[in-house]
Amino acid sequence: MKKKGFTLIELIVVIAIIAILSAVVLISYAGAQKRSHDATRKSDLNAIATAVMSYYSSHKRMLDYGGALDSSNVDYGALEDKLKGEGFLTSIPVDPLESNLSYYLYLSLADKAGAVYAKMETNDRAGNQCAVDTNCLGAPPAGYNYGIMIKP
């Protein structure tokens, strides 16, 4: 007489295979989320750099501001007035993970140059102009690992 059903060993093997596949999918998903966040950050940095260059074209001087692009910075209102108020940006970008604080930093060196920085989650540094480049106002500030140079 034949028994219907699966043996205990068969069930354990199937459960183990499902667990391994689930782990692989979760790891891939987490990596894809980090790459997506970093792509958003790079896009935000380009938008900020374009706005600063537009400000320079309009005022014939670099935007005089240095600090984190978030509401905790006392000069944030002045920056928001200059970029958003004058129509160079529709809104100041916020980090995909932090809604109240920014991972973005803008620094300027008189009218010579400026740079915008971000804190990336991955090691993909394609397009990073400010890794250790001294033309980029020195190495990125502590905690920031990606930057874009702004030269008039």
C-alpha positions as CSV (number, residue, x, y, z in Angstrom):
1,M,0.0,0.0,0.0
2,K,1.3,3.5,-1.0
3,K,1.1,6.4,1.4
4,K,0.1,9.8,0.1
5,G,1.9,12.9,1.2
6,F,5.4,14.1,1.7
7,T,8.1,12.8,4.1
8,L,9.5,15.0,6.8
9,I,12.8,15.3,5.0
10,E,11.1,16.5,1.8
11,L,9.2,19.2,3.7
12,I,12.4,20.3,5.5
13,V,14.3,20.6,2.2
14,V,11.5,22.6,0.6
15,I,11.3,25.0,3.6
16,A,15.1,25.4,3.5
17,I,15.1,26.3,-0.2
18,I,12.3,28.8,0.3
19,A,14.2,30.4,3.2
20,I,17.4,30.7,1.1
21,L,15.5,32.3,-1.8
22,S,13.7,34.7,0.6
23,A,17.1,35.8,2.1
24,V,18.5,36.4,-1.4
25,V,15.5,38.5,-2.4
26,L,15.6,40.6,0.8
27,I,19.3,41.3,0.4
28,S,18.8,42.3,-3.2
29,Y,15.9,44.6,-2.3
30,A,17.9,46.4,0.4
31,G,20.7,47.0,-2.0
32,A,18.3,48.3,-4.6
33,Q,16.7,50.7,-2.1
34,K,20.2,52.1,-1.2
35,R,21.0,52.6,-4.9
36,S,17.7,54.3,-5.4
37,H,18.3,56.7,-2.5
38,D,21.7,57.5,-3.8
39,A,20.4,58.2,-7.3
40,T,17.9,60.6,-5.8
41,R,20.7,62.3,-3.9
42,K,22.8,62.7,-7.0
43,S,19.8,64.2,-8.9
44,D,19.2,66.6,-5.9
45,L,22.9,67.7,-5.9
46,N,22.7,68.4,-9.7
47,A,19.5,70.4,-9.1
48,I,21.2,72.4,-6.3
49,A,24.3,73.0,-8.4
50,T,22.2,74.1,-11.4
51,A,20.3,76.5,-9.1
52,V,23.5,77.9,-7.7
53,M,24.9,78.4,-11.2
54,S,21.6,80.2,-12.3
55,Y,22.0,82.4,-9.2
56,Y,25.6,83.2,-10.3
57,S,24.4,84.0,-13.8
58,S,21.7,86.3,-12.5
59,H,23.7,88.1,-9.8
60,K,27.3,87.8,-11.1
61,R,28.5,86.3,-7.8
62,M,28.4,82.9,-6.1
63,L,25.7,82.3,-3.5
64,D,27.2,83.3,-0.2
65,Y,26.2,80.4,2.0
66,G,27.9,77.6,3.8
67,G,26.1,74.9,5.7
68,A,23.7,72.0,5.8
69,L,20.6,72.5,3.7
70,D,18.1,71.9,6.4
71,S,15.9,73.9,8.7
72,S,18.2,73.3,11.7
73,N,20.7,75.7,10.2
74,V,20.2,79.3,11.2
75,D,21.0,80.5,7.7
76,Y,18.6,78.2,6.0
77,G,15.9,80.8,5.6
78,A,18.3,83.1,3.7
79,L,19.3,80.3,1.4
80,E,15.6,79.3,0.8
81,D,14.8,83.0,0.0
82,K,17.7,83.2,-2.4
83,L,17.1,79.9,-4.3
84,K,13.5,79.2,-3.9
85,G,12.2,82.8,-3.5
86,E,13.9,83.9,-6.7
87,G,12.7,80.9,-8.7
88,F,16.0,79.0,-9.1
89,L,14.5,76.0,-7.2
90,T,10.9,75.1,-6.7
91,S,11.8,73.6,-3.3
92,I,14.9,72.8,-1.4
93,P,15.5,69.1,-1.8
94,V,15.3,66.9,1.2
95,D,17.1,63.6,1.7
96,P,15.0,60.5,0.8
97,L,15.5,59.1,4.3
98,E,15.5,62.2,6.4
99,S,12.5,64.5,6.1
100,N,13.5,67.0,8.7
101,L,17.3,67.1,8.3
102,S,19.3,67.1,5.2
103,Y,22.2,65.0,4.0
104,Y,23.1,67.9,1.7
105,L,25.8,70.5,2.3
106,Y,26.7,73.5,0.2
107,L,30.0,75.4,0.6
108,S,31.3,78.4,-1.3
109,L,34.7,80.0,-1.6
110,A,34.0,83.7,-2.2
111,D,33.3,84.0,-5.9
112,K,35.7,81.4,-7.0
113,A,33.8,78.2,-6.6
114,G,31.3,76.2,-4.7
115,A,30.5,72.6,-4.0
116,V,27.5,70.5,-2.9
117,Y,28.0,67.4,-0.9
118,A,25.8,64.4,0.1
119,K,26.0,61.4,2.4
120,M,25.7,58.4,0.2
121,E,24.7,54.9,1.4
122,T,26.6,52.9,-1.2
123,N,30.2,52.9,-2.4
124,D,29.2,53.8,-6.0
125,R,31.1,57.0,-6.5
126,A,30.6,57.4,-10.3
127,G,30.5,61.2,-11.0
128,N,32.1,62.1,-7.6
129,Q,34.2,65.2,-8.3
130,C,35.1,65.9,-4.7
131,A,36.6,62.7,-3.3
132,V,40.1,64.1,-2.5
133,D,40.3,66.8,-5.1
134,T,41.8,70.0,-3.7
135,N,40.1,72.0,-6.4
136,C,36.8,71.0,-4.7
137,L,37.4,73.2,-1.6
138,G,39.4,70.3,-0.1
139,A,38.3,66.8,0.8
140,P,34.6,66.4,1.6
141,P,33.6,67.5,5.2
142,A,33.4,64.8,7.8
143,G,30.5,62.4,7.1
144,Y,30.0,63.5,3.5
145,N,31.4,61.2,0.9
146,Y,30.1,62.5,-2.5
147,G,30.4,66.0,-4.0
148,I,29.9,68.0,-7.1
149,M,32.1,71.0,-7.9
150,I,30.4,74.3,-9.0
151,K,32.7,76.6,-11.0
152,P,31.4,79.8,-12.6
